[in-house]
Amino acid sequence: MSEEIGQKHIKQYELFEKDYKYKKDKNSKLCTKCNQIKPLTFFPWRGPEKGYRKEICYQCISYHRAIRLELRQKHGMPSEGYVCPICLKDEESTKGMGGKNAGSWAIDHCHSKQSFRGWLCHQCNRALGCFGDDIERLKRAIKYLEDDL
């Protein structure tokens, strides 16, 4: 990492640290969406056995749920016969991929602009999310796969 980038990260960290309401300890957790340390009670339990808490706080879950709902209402669901533009699977093939209560399609949106991009199957939507919508990273992944063939 270059010194310039390192200094930038240190400055960001110092600014970020001043915003903490809580110091992280065994009774607190860092929310991966808002990057704030909050008490554990601000995070829902994960899974039926309630072994640990989710990475996202209630406030962020609510905020992002409202954005998705607004985008769904504005853009409606895809038409009959729609296929995922990435994997080309149809509605029947994608059923259940997002969990037992999820529909076939996931709303894909730009997280920085909160703008609608389209409908994807849950698997392809998660894949893009795992790559952080980073085009260069995706290109490197493609090159990696091509080199293996």
N, C-alpha and C positions, 0 to 999 in steps of 0.2 A: 504494500500500500504506500502510495506517495506521501511525503510529509505534508503536502498541502491538503490532501484528502483527510489525513489523520488529524490535522489541526481543525478542519471543518467539523469532523465528527466530535472532537473534544468540545468545541463551541456549542454544537447542537446539544450534546449531552448536558453541558452546564446549564443551558437555557431550559432544557427539559426537566432537569433535576429540581429547579426552582419551583416548578409547577406541581410537584408531588404534594398531595395532601397528607399522604401516609408514607411512613418508611416501611419498606418491605421486611417482613418477618414471617414467622410461621402462621400468623393470623391474617396475612394479606397476600395479594397476588397481582401480577401485572396483566392488564387487559391487552390482548394482542391487536385490538382495533383502535382504541383511543390512547394506548401506551401510557396509561396511568395506573399507579399502584393503588389498589382499593382493598377494603376489608373482604375476607373470604365470603361473607354473607351477601356481597354484591354480585356473586357469581352463582348461576344455577348449578345443581348437581348434574353430572353426566352419567347417563345409563341408569337402568332400573335398580342396580345394586347400590347406587350412590357411593361408589368407591372414591370418586374424586370430582372436582368441579370443572366446568367448562373453561375455556381460555378467554371467552368473551363475556363481559359484564352485562347485566340486565339492561342497562341504559343503551348500550351499543346494539344489543339484540333488537330492542324495540325500535331504535332509529333505523336500522337496516331493514327490518321487516316492513316498516312504513314506506320506505323508498321502493322496495320490491312491489308492494301492494299498489302504490301510485302508478308505477310503470305498467303493471298488469292491467289496471283499469284504463289507462290511457291507450295501450297498444293492443289489448285483447289477446286471446289465445290464437295460436297458429291454425290455419285452415285444415280441413280434413285432407289427408293425403300428404301432409307436410313430412319432410324428412330432415334429420339433423344435417346441417350443411358441412359438418366436419366428417362424421363417420358414415353418413348416408343411411342410418337406421330409421325405420318408420316408428310410428307411435306404439304399435304392438310390441316391437322389439325392444323398446326402451322402457316399457312399463316396469315399475318396481326398482329401477336402477338408482333412484334417489331415496329409497326407503319405502317401507310398506304403506305409508300414508301419502307419499308424494305422487304427483301426476307424472306423465311421461316427459314433460318439458320443463326446463329450468330457464328462468329469465336471465339472459346475459346482458350485463351492463358495465359501463366504464365506471370504476370506483372513484376516480378522481373527478370526473365531470358529472357523475350520477346520470348518465345518458344511456338510453336503450340502444343495444346493438342488435339484438335478435333473440331467437329461441334456439337452445341447444339441448341435447340430451344431458342428463345429469353428469354422466361420466366425462363427456367432452368439456362441459362447463367447469368441472372440478380440475380437469387437466390444465385448462388455461389459467385457472386460479392458482394452481400449484406453481406455474411458471411465472406468476406475478404479472401476466399480460405483457411480458418482456419479449419483444420480437427478436432481439439479438440472441437471447437465451434459447428461444424456440428454434432459431436457425442452427445454433450449435447442437441442439438435440437432434435435429434432422440430419445434420452432417455426421453426428455420432452414429446414428442408425444406418445411414448410407454406407459409412466406412466399414461397418460390421458385415454388410451384405457382400 
